[in-house]
Amino acid sequence: MPRQSISFTPPNDEWLKAQVDSEEFTSKSEVVNDLIRKARKIESIQEHLIQAEKSGFTQQSQAEILKEIKGEVKHNGEL
């Protein structure tokens, strides 16, 4: 795994230490990697939401959407 050297402000360093001290994480690196994974996931979700908005909105009710989805599942033989 590649190594990096980074600096933190004192409040951020204290927060990282607290995460390790809580025994939820074993090292500061583990905390940082967890934060990066979460940020990447948020970025992915945002991109999916943007794409969904660009595709347009439906006038169907929740019941109509559910009925359509169940029909597609039945036709695909998955139900």
mmJSON file of the N, C-alpha and C atoms, coordinates in Angstrom:
{"data_MODEL":{"atom_site":{
"group_PDB":["ATOM","ATOM","ATOM","ATOM","ATOM","ATOM","ATOM","ATOM","ATOM","ATOM","ATOM","ATOM","ATOM","ATOM","ATOM","ATOM","ATOM","ATOM","ATOM","ATOM","ATOM","ATOM","ATOM","ATOM","ATOM","ATOM","ATOM","ATOM","ATOM","ATOM","ATOM","ATOM","ATOM","ATOM","ATOM","ATOM","ATOM","ATOM","ATOM","ATOM","ATOM","ATOM","ATOM","ATOM","ATOM","ATOM","ATOM","ATOM","ATOM","ATOM","ATOM","ATOM","ATOM","ATOM","ATOM","ATOM","ATOM","ATOM","ATOM","ATOM","ATOM","ATOM","ATOM","ATOM","ATOM","ATOM","ATOM","ATOM","ATOM","ATOM","ATOM","ATOM","ATOM","ATOM","ATOM","ATOM","ATOM","ATOM","ATOM","ATOM","ATOM","ATOM","ATOM","ATOM","ATOM","ATOM","ATOM","ATOM","ATOM","ATOM","ATOM","ATOM","ATOM","ATOM","ATOM","ATOM","ATOM","ATOM","ATOM","ATOM","ATOM","ATOM","ATOM","ATOM","ATOM","ATOM","ATOM","ATOM","ATOM","ATOM","ATOM","ATOM","ATOM","ATOM","ATOM","ATOM","ATOM","ATOM","ATOM","ATOM","ATOM","ATOM","ATOM","ATOM","ATOM","ATOM","ATOM","ATOM","ATOM","ATOM","ATOM","ATOM","ATOM","ATOM","ATOM","ATOM","ATOM","ATOM","ATOM","ATOM","ATOM","ATOM","ATOM","ATOM","ATOM","ATOM","ATOM","ATOM","ATOM","ATOM","ATOM","ATOM","ATOM","ATOM","ATOM","ATOM","ATOM","ATOM","ATOM","ATOM","ATOM","ATOM","ATOM","ATOM","ATOM","ATOM","ATOM","ATOM","ATOM","ATOM","ATOM","ATOM","ATOM","ATOM","ATOM","ATOM","ATOM","ATOM","ATOM","ATOM","ATOM","ATOM","ATOM","ATOM","ATOM","ATOM","ATOM","ATOM","ATOM","ATOM","ATOM","ATOM","ATOM","ATOM","ATOM","ATOM","ATOM","ATOM","ATOM","ATOM","ATOM","ATOM","ATOM","ATOM","ATOM","ATOM","ATOM","ATOM","ATOM","ATOM","ATOM","ATOM","ATOM","ATOM","ATOM","ATOM","ATOM","ATOM","ATOM","ATOM","ATOM","ATOM","ATOM","ATOM","ATOM","ATOM","ATOM","ATOM","ATOM","ATOM","ATOM","ATOM","ATOM","ATOM","ATOM","ATOM","ATOM"],
"id":[1,2,3,4,5,6,7,8,9,10,11,12,13,14,15,16,17,18,19,20,21,22,23,24,25,26,27,28,29,30,31,32,33,34,35,36,37,38,39,40,41,42,43,44,45,46,47,48,49,50,51,52,53,54,55,56,57,58,59,60,61,62,63,64,65,66,67,68,69,70,71,72,73,74,75,76,77,78,79,80,81,82,83,84,85,86,87,88,89,90,91,92,93,94,95,96,97,98,99,100,101,102,103,104,105,106,107,108,109,110,111,112,113,114,115,116,117,118,119,120,121,122,123,124,125,126,127,128,129,130,131,132,133,134,135,136,137,138,139,140,141,142,143,144,145,146,147,148,149,150,151,152,153,154,155,156,157,158,159,160,161,162,163,164,165,166,167,168,169,170,171,172,173,174,175,176,177,178,179,180,181,182,183,184,185,186,187,188,189,190,191,192,193,194,195,196,197,198,199,200,201,202,203,204,205,206,207,208,209,210,211,212,213,214,215,216,217,218,219,220,221,222,223,224,225,226,227,228,229,230,231,232,233,234,235,236,237],
"type_symbol":["N","C","C","N","C","C","N","C","C","N","C","C","N","C","C","N","C","C","N","C","C","N","C","C","N","C","C","N","C","C","N","C","C","N","C","C","N","C","C","N","C","C","N","C","C","N","C","C","N","C","C","N","C","C","N","C","C","N","C","C","N","C","C","N","C","C","N","C","C","N","C","C","N","C","C","N","C","C","N","C","C","N","C","C","N","C","C","N","C","C","N","C","C","N","C","C","N","C","C","N","C","C","N","C","C","N","C","C","N","C","C","N","C","C","N","C","C","N","C","C","N","C","C","N","C","C","N","C","C","N","C","C","N","C","C","N","C","C","N","C","C","N","C","C","N","C","C","N","C","C","N","C","C","N","C","C","N","C","C","N","C","C","N","C","C","N","C","C","N","C","C","N","C","C","N","C","C","N","C","C","N","C","C","N","C","C","N","C","C","N","C","C","N","C","C","N","C","C","N","C","C","N","C","C","N","C","C","N","C","C","N","C","C","N","C","C","N","C","C","N","C","C","N","C","C","N","C","C","N","C","C","N","C","C","N","C","C"],
"label_atom_id":["N","CA","C","N","CA","C","N","CA","C","N","CA","C","N","CA","C","N","CA","C","N","CA","C","N","CA","C","N","CA","C","N","CA","C","N","CA","C","N","CA","C","N","CA","C","N","CA","C","N","CA","C","N","CA","C","N","CA","C","N","CA","C","N","CA","C","N","CA","C","N","CA","C","N","CA","C","N","CA","C","N","CA","C","N","CA","C","N","CA","C","N","CA","C","N","CA","C","N","CA","C","N","CA","C","N","CA","C","N","CA","C","N","CA","C","N","CA","C","N","CA","C","N","CA","C","N","CA","C","N","CA","C","N","CA","C","N","CA","C","N","CA","C","N","CA","C","N","CA","C","N","CA","C","N","CA","C","N","CA","C","N","CA","C","N","CA","C","N","CA","C","N","CA","C","N","CA","C","N","CA","C","N","CA","C","N","CA","C","N","CA","C","N","CA","C","N","CA","C","N","CA","C","N","CA","C","N","CA","C","N","CA","C","N","CA","C","N","CA","C","N","CA","C","N","CA","C","N","CA","C","N","CA","C","N","CA","C","N","CA","C","N","CA","C","N","CA","C","N","CA","C","N","CA","C","N","CA","C","N","CA","C","N","CA","C","N","CA","C","N","CA","C","N","CA","C"],
"label_alt_id":[null,null,null,null,null,null,null,null,null,null,null,null,null,null,null,null,null,null,null,null,null,null,null,null,null,null,null,null,null,null,null,null,null,null,null,null,null,null,null,null,null,null,null,null,null,null,null,null,null,null,null,null,null,null,null,null,null,null,null,null,null,null,null,null,null,null,null,null,null,null,null,null,null,null,null,null,null,null,null,null,null,null,null,null,null,null,null,null,null,null,null,null,null,null,null,null,null,null,null,null,null,null,null,null,null,null,null,null,null,null,null,null,null,null,null,null,null,null,null,null,null,null,null,null,null,null,null,null,null,null,null,null,null,null,null,null,null,null,null,null,null,null,null,null,null,null,null,null,null,null,null,null,null,null,null,null,null,null,null,null,null,null,null,null,null,null,null,null,null,null,null,null,null,null,null,null,null,null,null,null,null,null,null,null,null,null,null,null,null,null,null,null,null,null,null,null,null,null,null,null,null,null,null,null,null,null,null,null,null,null,null,null,null,null,null,null,null,null,null,null,null,null,null,null,null,null,null,null,null,null,null,null,null,null,null,null,null],
"label_comp_id":["MET","MET","MET","PRO","PRO","PRO","ARG","ARG","ARG","GLN","GLN","GLN","SER","SER","SER","ILE","ILE","ILE","SER","SER","SER","PHE","PHE","PHE","THR","THR","THR","PRO","PRO","PRO","PRO","PRO","PRO","ASN","ASN","ASN","ASP","ASP","ASP","GLU","GLU","GLU","TRP","TRP","TRP","LEU","LEU","LEU","LYS","LYS","LYS","ALA","ALA","ALA","GLN","GLN","GLN","VAL","VAL","VAL","ASP","ASP","ASP","SER","SER","SER","GLU","GLU","GLU","GLU","GLU","GLU","PHE","PHE","PHE","THR","THR","THR","SER","SER","SER","LYS","LYS","LYS","SER","SER","SER","GLU","GLU","GLU","VAL","VAL","VAL","VAL","VAL","VAL","ASN","ASN","ASN","ASP","ASP","ASP","LEU","LEU","LEU","ILE","ILE","ILE","ARG","ARG","ARG","LYS","LYS","LYS","ALA","ALA","ALA","ARG","ARG","ARG","LYS","LYS","LYS","ILE","ILE","ILE","GLU","GLU","GLU","SER","SER","SER","ILE","ILE","ILE","GLN","GLN","GLN","GLU","GLU","GLU","HIS","HIS","HIS","LEU","LEU","LEU","ILE","ILE","ILE","GLN","GLN","GLN","ALA","ALA","ALA","GLU","GLU","GLU","LYS","LYS","LYS","SER","SER","SER","GLY","GLY","GLY","PHE","PHE","PHE","THR","THR","THR","GLN","GLN","GLN","GLN","GLN","GLN","SER","SER","SER","GLN","GLN","GLN","ALA","ALA","ALA","GLU","GLU","GLU","ILE","ILE","ILE","LEU","LEU","LEU","LYS","LYS","LYS","GLU","GLU","GLU","ILE","ILE","ILE","LYS","LYS","LYS","GLY","GLY","GLY","GLU","GLU","GLU","VAL","VAL","VAL","LYS","LYS","LYS","HIS","HIS","HIS","ASN","ASN","ASN","GLY","GLY","GLY","GLU","GLU","GLU","LEU","LEU","LEU"],
"label_asym_id":["A","A","A","A","A","A","A","A","A","A","A","A","A","A","A","A","A","A","A","A","A","A","A","A","A","A","A","A","A","A","A","A","A","A","A","A","A","A","A","A","A","A","A","A","A","A","A","A","A","A","A","A","A","A","A","A","A","A","A","A","A","A","A","A","A","A","A","A","A","A","A","A","A","A","A","A","A","A","A","A","A","A","A","A","A","A","A","A","A","A","A","A","A","A","A","A","A","A","A","A","A","A","A","A","A","A","A","A","A","A","A","A","A","A","A","A","A","A","A","A","A","A","A","A","A","A","A","A","A","A","A","A","A","A","A","A","A","A","A","A","A","A","A","A","A","A","A","A","A","A","A","A","A","A","A","A","A","A","A","A","A","A","A","A","A","A","A","A","A","A","A","A","A","A","A","A","A","A","A","A","A","A","A","A","A","A","A","A","A","A","A","A","A","A","A","A","A","A","A","A","A","A","A","A","A","A","A","A","A","A","A","A","A","A","A","A","A","A","A","A","A","A","A","A","A","A","A","A","A","A","A","A","A","A","A","A","A"],
"label_entity_id":["1","1","1","1","1","1","1","1","1","1","1","1","1","1","1","1","1","1","1","1","1","1","1","1","1","1","1","1","1","1","1","1","1","1","1","1","1","1","1","1","1","1","1","1","1","1","1","1","1","1","1","1","1","1","1","1","1","1","1","1","1","1","1","1","1","1","1","1","1","1","1","1","1","1","1","1","1","1","1","1","1","1","1","1","1","1","1","1","1","1","1","1","1","1","1","1","1","1","1","1","1","1","1","1","1","1","1","1","1","1","1","1","1","1","1","1","1","1","1","1","1","1","1","1","1","1","1","1","1","1","1","1","1","1","1","1","1","1","1","1","1","1","1","1","1","1","1","1","1","1","1","1","1","1","1","1","1","1","1","1","1","1","1","1","1","1","1","1","1","1","1","1","1","1","1","1","1","1","1","1","1","1","1","1","1","1","1","1","1","1","1","1","1","1","1","1","1","1","1","1","1","1","1","1","1","1","1","1","1","1","1","1","1","1","1","1","1","1","1","1","1","1","1","1","1","1","1","1","1","1","1","1","1","1","1","1","1"],
"label_seq_id":[1,1,1,2,2,2,3,3,3,4,4,4,5,5,5,6,6,6,7,7,7,8,8,8,9,9,9,10,10,10,11,11,11,12,12,12,13,13,13,14,14,14,15,15,15,16,16,16,17,17,17,18,18,18,19,19,19,20,20,20,21,21,21,22,22,22,23,23,23,24,24,24,25,25,25,26,26,26,27,27,27,28,28,28,29,29,29,30,30,30,31,31,31,32,32,32,33,33,33,34,34,34,35,35,35,36,36,36,37,37,37,38,38,38,39,39,39,40,40,40,41,41,41,42,42,42,43,43,43,44,44,44,45,45,45,46,46,46,47,47,47,48,48,48,49,49,49,50,50,50,51,51,51,52,52,52,53,53,53,54,54,54,55,55,55,56,56,56,57,57,57,58,58,58,59,59,59,60,60,60,61,61,61,62,62,62,63,63,63,64,64,64,65,65,65,66,66,66,67,67,67,68,68,68,69,69,69,70,70,70,71,71,71,72,72,72,73,73,73,74,74,74,75,75,75,76,76,76,77,77,77,78,78,78,79,79,79],
"pdbx_PDB_ins_code":[null,null,null,null,null,null,null,null,null,null,null,null,null,null,null,null,null,null,null,null,null,null,null,null,null,null,null,null,null,null,null,null,null,null,null,null,null,null,null,null,null,null,null,null,null,null,null,null,null,null,null,null,null,null,null,null,null,null,null,null,null,null,null,null,null,null,null,null,null,null,null,null,null,null,null,null,null,null,null,null,null,null,null,null,null,null,null,null,null,null,null,null,null,null,null,null,null,null,null,null,null,null,null,null,null,null,null,null,null,null,null,null,null,null,null,null,null,null,null,null,null,null,null,null,null,null,null,null,null,null,null,null,null,null,null,null,null,null,null,null,null,null,null,null,null,null,null,null,null,null,null,null,null,null,null,null,null,null,null,null,null,null,null,null,null,null,null,null,null,null,null,null,null,null,null,null,null,null,null,null,null,null,null,null,null,null,null,null,null,null,null,null,null,null,null,null,null,null,null,null,null,null,null,null,null,null,null,null,null,null,null,null,null,null,null,null,null,null,null,null,null,null,null,null,null,null,null,null,null,null,null,null,null,null,null,null,null],
"Cartn_x":[0.845,0.0,0.898,0.598,1.424,1.359,2.476,2.532,2.502,1.848,1.762,2.099,2.644,2.893,1.983,1.092,0.195,0.21,-0.139,-0.18,-1.628,-1.933,-3.276,-3.219,-4.285,-4.389,-4.543,-4.189,-4.322,-5.731,-6.806,-8.136,-8.423,-7.991,-8.215,-7.373,-6.156,-5.296,-5.902,-6.417,-7.065,-8.278,-9.041,-10.22,-9.796,-8.753,-8.244,-7.79,-7.056,-6.601,-7.792,-8.838,-10.027,-10.685,-10.679,-11.269,-10.493,-9.186,-8.334,-8.49,-8.52,-8.669,-9.995,-11.012,-12.325,-12.316,-11.209,-11.003,-11.911,-12.546,-13.316,-12.353,-11.213,-10.17,-8.852,-7.953,-6.671,-5.562,-5.809,-4.782,-5.429,-4.664,-5.136,-5.323,-4.442,-4.563,-5.89,-6.311,-7.585,-8.744,-8.655,-9.697,-9.746,-8.582,-8.519,-9.041,-8.648,-9.142,-10.659,-11.206,-12.652,-13.344,-12.791,-13.366,-13.33,-12.239,-12.128,-13.15,-13.316,-14.326,-15.712,-16.026,-17.337,-17.51,-16.465,-16.532,-16.745,-16.07,-16.226,-17.638,-18.192,-19.554,-20.549,-20.357,-21.228,-21.129,-19.913,-19.707,-20.448,-20.402,-21.092,-22.609,-23.114,-24.556,-24.978,-24.194,-24.513,-24.568,-23.625,-23.591,-24.834,-25.216,-26.428,-27.67,-27.731,-28.875,-28.91,-27.753,-27.691,-28.172,-27.705,-28.137,-29.642,-30.166,-31.606,-32.389,-31.921,-32.604,-32.563,-31.453,-31.322,-32.237,-32.568,-33.41,-34.874,-35.221,-36.593,-37.342,-38.492,-39.323,-40.561,-41.121,-42.301,-43.54,-44.659,-45.938,-46.671,-46.02,-46.639,-46.679,-47.7,-47.785,-46.858,-46.64,-45.828,-46.437,-47.76,-48.449,-48.252,-48.305,-48.117,-46.692,-45.74,-44.335,-44.115,-44.655,-44.514,-45.152,-46.339,-47.036,-46.198,-45.612,-44.772,-43.543,-42.901,-41.708,-42.059,-43.157,-43.562,-43.897,-44.501,-44.806,-43.552,-42.531,-41.265,-40.589,-40.641,-40.032,-40.738,-42.066,-42.824,-42.475,-42.358,-42.062,-40.643,-39.759,-38.373,-38.186,-39.251,-39.184,-38.454,-38.341,-37.604,-38.508,-39.795,-40.682,-41.306],
"Cartn_y":[-1.166,0.0,1.239,2.208,3.422,4.198,4.78,5.587,7.061,7.848,9.288,9.976,11.141,11.95,13.166,13.34,14.488,15.154,16.42,17.185,17.546,17.607,17.95,19.166,19.924,21.019,20.394,21.105,20.534,20.007,20.728,20.169,18.863,18.801,17.572,16.425,16.717,15.686,15.146,16.041,15.61,14.73,15.112,14.317,12.923,12.865,11.568,10.716,11.327,10.599,10.069,10.88,10.455,9.248,9.206,8.066,6.787,6.907,5.753,5.374,6.376,6.115,5.435,5.693,5.072,3.588,3.156,1.763,1.342,2.329,2.009,1.747,2.422,2.274,1.95,1.314,0.941,1.937,2.827,3.807,5.015,6.1,7.288,6.988,6.168,5.807,5.121,4.271,3.575,4.581,5.578,6.616,7.383,7.804,8.578,7.756,6.494,5.641,5.469,5.346,5.234,6.513,7.659,8.934,9.066,8.634,8.701,7.78,6.566,5.655,6.277,6.891,7.531,8.694,9.485,10.612,10.121,9.033,8.472,7.937,7.327,6.811,7.964,9.029,10.205,10.787,10.863,11.378,10.521,9.216,8.301,8.485,8.605,8.809,10.123,11.182,12.471,12.365,11.658,11.489,10.739,9.7,8.966,9.855,10.68,11.59,12.616,13.132,14.093,13.442,12.215,11.499,11.237,10.895,10.651,11.928,13.045,14.318,14.682,14.418,14.725,13.858,12.668,11.766,12.162,13.092,13.581,13.004,13.591,13.196,12.482,11.634,10.879,11.507,11.274,11.722,10.553,9.374,8.191,8.296,7.662,7.59,6.475,6.414,5.335,3.98,3.889,2.621,2.199,3.162,2.842,2.375,3.023,2.623,1.221,0.94,-0.387,-1.452,-1.159,-2.109,-2.383,-1.33,-1.48,-2.332,-2.083,-2.846,-4.312,-4.574,-5.963,-6.652,-5.946,-6.513,-6.873,-6.008,-6.281,-7.492,-7.631,-8.778,-10.05,-10.03,-11.223,-11.601,-10.606,-10.886,-11.412,-11.05,-11.528,-12.864,-13.396,-14.698,-14.704,-13.557,-13.48,-13.563,-13.688,-13.727,-15.084],
"Cartn_z":[0.0,0.0,0.0,-0.87,-0.915,0.397,0.774,1.993,1.603,2.425,2.228,3.537,3.434,4.613,4.512,5.492,5.483,6.852,6.856,8.098,8.42,9.711,10.158,11.06,11.056,12.017,13.398,14.447,15.795,16.116,15.774,16.091,15.334,14.076,13.308,13.838,14.248,14.824,16.121,16.952,18.201,17.905,16.889,16.523,16.058,15.234,14.778,15.96,16.88,18.072,18.869,18.984,19.734,19.072,17.738,17.034,17.334,17.365,17.668,19.14,20.017,21.455,21.783,20.966,21.206,20.835,20.239,19.811,18.669,18.013,16.81,15.651,15.687,14.675,15.371,14.643,15.241,14.932,13.957,13.599,12.928,12.877,12.174,10.688,10.133,8.713,8.436,9.342,9.18,9.188,10.058,10.126,8.809,8.324,7.087,5.911,5.818,4.738,4.817,6.022,6.192,5.713,6.066,5.627,4.11,3.495,2.035,1.38,1.911,1.364,1.437,2.575,2.737,1.769,1.584,0.654,-0.776,-1.14,-2.483,-2.681,-1.646,-1.735,-1.912,-1.151,-1.268,-2.674,-3.193,-4.546,-5.571,-5.403,-6.308,-6.221,-5.014,-4.832,-5.47,-5.266,-5.87,-7.385,-7.979,-9.429,-9.912,-9.18,-9.555,-9.464,-8.431,-8.285,-9.405,-9.789,-10.891,-12.181,-12.439,-13.642,-13.62,-12.449,-12.331,-12.609,-12.087,-12.344,-13.822,-14.476,-15.901,-16.754,-16.267,-17.055,-17.001,-16.126,-16.059,-14.876,-14.638,-13.515,-14.029,-13.221,-13.601,-12.97,-13.612,-13.068,-12.411,-12.403,-11.817,-10.294,-9.718,-8.264,-7.784,-6.479,-5.922,-6.238,-6.145,-6.42,-7.871,-8.794,-10.215,-10.49,-9.865,-10.041,-9.503,-8.329,-7.729,-8.604,-9.121,-9.999,-11.254,-11.824,-13.011,-12.72,-11.588,-11.212,-11.004,-10.296,-10.065,-11.37,-12.303,-13.61,-14.371,-14.3,-14.977,-14.375,-13.067,-12.402,-12.831,-12.904,-13.311,-14.76,-15.631,-17.032,-17.236,-16.345,-16.435,-15.75,-15.184,-14.521,-13.197,-12.581,-11.324,-10.107,-10.284,-9.138,-8.992],
"occupancy":[1.0,1.0,1.0,1.0,1.0,1.0,1.0,1.0,1.0,1.0,1.0,1.0,1.0,1.0,1.0,1.0,1.0,1.0,1.0,1.0,1.0,1.0,1.0,1.0,1.0,1.0,1.0,1.0,1.0,1.0,1.0,1.0,1.0,1.0,1.0,1.0,1.0,1.0,1.0,1.0,1.0,1.0,1.0,1.0,1.0,1.0,1.0,1.0,1.0,1.0,1.0,1.0,1.0,1.0,1.0,1.0,1.0,1.0,1.0,1.0,1.0,1.0,1.0,1.0,1.0,1.0,1.0,1.0,1.0,1.0,1.0,1.0,1.0,1.0,1.0,1.0,1.0,1.0,1.0,1.0,1.0,1.0,1.0,1.0,1.0,1.0,1.0,1.0,1.0,1.0,1.0,1.0,1.0,1.0,1.0,1.0,1.0,1.0,1.0,1.0,1.0,1.0,1.0,1.0,1.0,1.0,1.0,1.0,1.0,1.0,1.0,1.0,1.0,1.0,1.0,1.0,1.0,1.0,1.0,1.0,1.0,1.0,1.0,1.0,1.0,1.0,1.0,1.0,1.0,1.0,1.0,1.0,1.0,1.0,1.0,1.0,1.0,1.0,1.0,1.0,1.0,1.0,1.0,1.0,1.0,1.0,1.0,1.0,1.0,1.0,1.0,1.0,1.0,1.0,1.0,1.0,1.0,1.0,1.0,1.0,1.0,1.0,1.0,1.0,1.0,1.0,1.0,1.0,1.0,1.0,1.0,1.0,1.0,1.0,1.0,1.0,1.0,1.0,1.0,1.0,1.0,1.0,1.0,1.0,1.0,1.0,1.0,1.0,1.0,1.0,1.0,1.0,1.0,1.0,1.0,1.0,1.0,1.0,1.0,1.0,1.0,1.0,1.0,1.0,1.0,1.0,1.0,1.0,1.0,1.0,1.0,1.0,1.0,1.0,1.0,1.0,1.0,1.0,1.0,1.0,1.0,1.0,1.0,1.0,1.0,1.0,1.0,1.0,1.0,1.0,1.0,1.0,1.0,1.0,1.0,1.0,1.0],
"B_iso_or_equiv":[0.0,0.0,0.0,0.0,0.0,0.0,0.0,0.0,0.0,0.0,0.0,0.0,0.0,0.0,0.0,0.0,0.0,0.0,0.0,0.0,0.0,0.0,0.0,0.0,0.0,0.0,0.0,0.0,0.0,0.0,0.0,0.0,0.0,0.0,0.0,0.0,0.0,0.0,0.0,0.0,0.0,0.0,0.0,0.0,0.0,0.0,0.0,0.0,0.0,0.0,0.0,0.0,0.0,0.0,0.0,0.0,0.0,0.0,0.0,0.0,0.0,0.0,0.0,0.0,0.0,0.0,0.0,0.0,0.0,0.0,0.0,0.0,0.0,0.0,0.0,0.0,0.0,0.0,0.0,0.0,0.0,0.0,0.0,0.0,0.0,0.0,0.0,0.0,0.0,0.0,0.0,0.0,0.0,0.0,0.0,0.0,0.0,0.0,0.0,0.0,0.0,0.0,0.0,0.0,0.0,0.0,0.0,0.0,0.0,0.0,0.0,0.0,0.0,0.0,0.0,0.0,0.0,0.0,0.0,0.0,0.0,0.0,0.0,0.0,0.0,0.0,0.0,0.0,0.0,0.0,0.0,0.0,0.0,0.0,0.0,0.0,0.0,0.0,0.0,0.0,0.0,0.0,0.0,0.0,0.0,0.0,0.0,0.0,0.0,0.0,0.0,0.0,0.0,0.0,0.0,0.0,0.0,0.0,0.0,0.0,0.0,0.0,0.0,0.0,0.0,0.0,0.0,0.0,0.0,0.0,0.0,0.0,0.0,0.0,0.0,0.0,0.0,0.0,0.0,0.0,0.0,0.0,0.0,0.0,0.0,0.0,0.0,0.0,0.0,0.0,0.0,0.0,0.0,0.0,0.0,0.0,0.0,0.0,0.0,0.0,0.0,0.0,0.0,0.0,0.0,0.0,0.0,0.0,0.0,0.0,0.0,0.0,0.0,0.0,0.0,0.0,0.0,0.0,0.0,0.0,0.0,0.0,0.0,0.0,0.0,0.0,0.0,0.0,0.0,0.0,0.0,0.0,0.0,0.0,0.0,0.0,0.0],
"pdbx_formal_charge":[null,null,null,null,null,null,null,null,null,null,null,null,null,null,null,null,null,null,null,null,null,null,null,null,null,null,null,null,null,null,null,null,null,null,null,null,null,null,null,null,null,null,null,null,null,null,null,null,null,null,null,null,null,null,null,null,null,null,null,null,null,null,null,null,null,null,null,null,null,null,null,null,null,null,null,null,null,null,null,null,null,null,null,null,null,null,null,null,null,null,null,null,null,null,null,null,null,null,null,null,null,null,null,null,null,null,null,null,null,null,null,null,null,null,null,null,null,null,null,null,null,null,null,null,null,null,null,null,null,null,null,null,null,null,null,null,null,null,null,null,null,null,null,null,null,null,null,null,null,null,null,null,null,null,null,null,null,null,null,null,null,null,null,null,null,null,null,null,null,null,null,null,null,null,null,null,null,null,null,null,null,null,null,null,null,null,null,null,null,null,null,null,null,null,null,null,null,null,null,null,null,null,null,null,null,null,null,null,null,null,null,null,null,null,null,null,null,null,null,null,null,null,null,null,null,null,null,null,null,null,null,null,null,null,null,null,null],
"auth_seq_id":[1,1,1,2,2,2,3,3,3,4,4,4,5,5,5,6,6,6,7,7,7,8,8,8,9,9,9,10,10,10,11,11,11,12,12,12,13,13,13,14,14,14,15,15,15,16,16,16,17,17,17,18,18,18,19,19,19,20,20,20,21,21,21,22,22,22,23,23,23,24,24,24,25,25,25,26,26,26,27,27,27,28,28,28,29,29,29,30,30,30,31,31,31,32,32,32,33,33,33,34,34,34,35,35,35,36,36,36,37,37,37,38,38,38,39,39,39,40,40,40,41,41,41,42,42,42,43,43,43,44,44,44,45,45,45,46,46,46,47,47,47,48,48,48,49,49,49,50,50,50,51,51,51,52,52,52,53,53,53,54,54,54,55,55,55,56,56,56,57,57,57,58,58,58,59,59,59,60,60,60,61,61,61,62,62,62,63,63,63,64,64,64,65,65,65,66,66,66,67,67,67,68,68,68,69,69,69,70,70,70,71,71,71,72,72,72,73,73,73,74,74,74,75,75,75,76,76,76,77,77,77,78,78,78,79,79,79],
"auth_comp_id":["MET","MET","MET","PRO","PRO","PRO","ARG","ARG","ARG","GLN","GLN","GLN","SER","SER","SER","ILE","ILE","ILE","SER","SER","SER","PHE","PHE","PHE","THR","THR","THR","PRO","PRO","PRO","PRO","PRO","PRO","ASN","ASN","ASN","ASP","ASP","ASP","GLU","GLU","GLU","TRP","TRP","TRP","LEU","LEU","LEU","LYS","LYS","LYS","ALA","ALA","ALA","GLN","GLN","GLN","VAL","VAL","VAL","ASP","ASP","ASP","SER","SER","SER","GLU","GLU","GLU","GLU","GLU","GLU","PHE","PHE","PHE","THR","THR","THR","SER","SER","SER","LYS","LYS","LYS","SER","SER","SER","GLU","GLU","GLU","VAL","VAL","VAL","VAL","VAL","VAL","ASN","ASN","ASN","ASP","ASP","ASP","LEU","LEU","LEU","ILE","ILE","ILE","ARG","ARG","ARG","LYS","LYS","LYS","ALA","ALA","ALA","ARG","ARG","ARG","LYS","LYS","LYS","ILE","ILE","ILE","GLU","GLU","GLU","SER","SER","SER","ILE","ILE","ILE","GLN","GLN","GLN","GLU","GLU","GLU","HIS","HIS","HIS","LEU","LEU","LEU","ILE","ILE","ILE","GLN","GLN","GLN","ALA","ALA","ALA","GLU","GLU","GLU","LYS","LYS","LYS","SER","SER","SER","GLY","GLY","GLY","PHE","PHE","PHE","THR","THR","THR","GLN","GLN","GLN","GLN","GLN","GLN","SER","SER","SER","GLN","GLN","GLN","ALA","ALA","ALA","GLU","GLU","GLU","ILE","ILE","ILE","LEU","LEU","LEU","LYS","LYS","LYS","GLU","GLU","GLU","ILE","ILE","ILE","LYS","LYS","LYS","GLY","GLY","GLY","GLU","GLU","GLU","VAL","VAL","VAL","LYS","LYS","LYS","HIS","HIS","HIS","ASN","ASN","ASN","GLY","GLY","GLY","GLU","GLU","GLU","LEU","LEU","LEU"],
"auth_asym_id":["A","A","A","A","A","A","A","A","A","A","A","A","A","A","A","A","A","A","A","A","A","A","A","A","A","A","A","A","A","A","A","A","A","A","A","A","A","A","A","A","A","A","A","A","A","A","A","A","A","A","A","A","A","A","A","A","A","A","A","A","A","A","A","A","A","A","A","A","A","A","A","A","A","A","A","A","A","A","A","A","A","A","A","A","A","A","A","A","A","A","A","A","A","A","A","A","A","A","A","A","A","A","A","A","A","A","A","A","A","A","A","A","A","A","A","A","A","A","A","A","A","A","A","A","A","A","A","A","A","A","A","A","A","A","A","A","A","A","A","A","A","A","A","A","A","A","A","A","A","A","A","A","A","A","A","A","A","A","A","A","A","A","A","A","A","A","A","A","A","A","A","A","A","A","A","A","A","A","A","A","A","A","A","A","A","A","A","A","A","A","A","A","A","A","A","A","A","A","A","A","A","A","A","A","A","A","A","A","A","A","A","A","A","A","A","A","A","A","A","A","A","A","A","A","A","A","A","A","A","A","A","A","A","A","A","A","A"],
"auth_atom_id":["N","CA","C","N","CA","C","N","CA","C","N","CA","C","N","CA","C","N","CA","C","N","CA","C","N","CA","C","N","CA","C","N","CA","C","N","CA","C","N","CA","C","N","CA","C","N","CA","C","N","CA","C","N","CA","C","N","CA","C","N","CA","C","N","CA","C","N","CA","C","N","CA","C","N","CA","C","N","CA","C","N","CA","C","N","CA","C","N","CA","C","N","CA","C","N","CA","C","N","CA","C","N","CA","C","N","CA","C","N","CA","C","N","CA","C","N","CA","C","N","CA","C","N","CA","C","N","CA","C","N","CA","C","N","CA","C","N","CA","C","N","CA","C","N","CA","C","N","CA","C","N","CA","C","N","CA","C","N","CA","C","N","CA","C","N","CA","C","N","CA","C","N","CA","C","N","CA","C","N","CA","C","N","CA","C","N","CA","C","N","CA","C","N","CA","C","N","CA","C","N","CA","C","N","CA","C","N","CA","C","N","CA","C","N","CA","C","N","CA","C","N","CA","C","N","CA","C","N","CA","C","N","CA","C","N","CA","C","N","CA","C","N","CA","C","N","CA","C","N","CA","C","N","CA","C","N","CA","C","N","CA","C","N","CA","C","N","CA","C","N","CA","C","N","CA","C"],
"pdbx_PDB_model_num":[1,1,1,1,1,1,1,1,1,1,1,1,1,1,1,1,1,1,1,1,1,1,1,1,1,1,1,1,1,1,1,1,1,1,1,1,1,1,1,1,1,1,1,1,1,1,1,1,1,1,1,1,1,1,1,1,1,1,1,1,1,1,1,1,1,1,1,1,1,1,1,1,1,1,1,1,1,1,1,1,1,1,1,1,1,1,1,1,1,1,1,1,1,1,1,1,1,1,1,1,1,1,1,1,1,1,1,1,1,1,1,1,1,1,1,1,1,1,1,1,1,1,1,1,1,1,1,1,1,1,1,1,1,1,1,1,1,1,1,1,1,1,1,1,1,1,1,1,1,1,1,1,1,1,1,1,1,1,1,1,1,1,1,1,1,1,1,1,1,1,1,1,1,1,1,1,1,1,1,1,1,1,1,1,1,1,1,1,1,1,1,1,1,1,1,1,1,1,1,1,1,1,1,1,1,1,1,1,1,1,1,1,1,1,1,1,1,1,1,1,1,1,1,1,1,1,1,1,1,1,1,1,1,1,1,1,1]
}}}
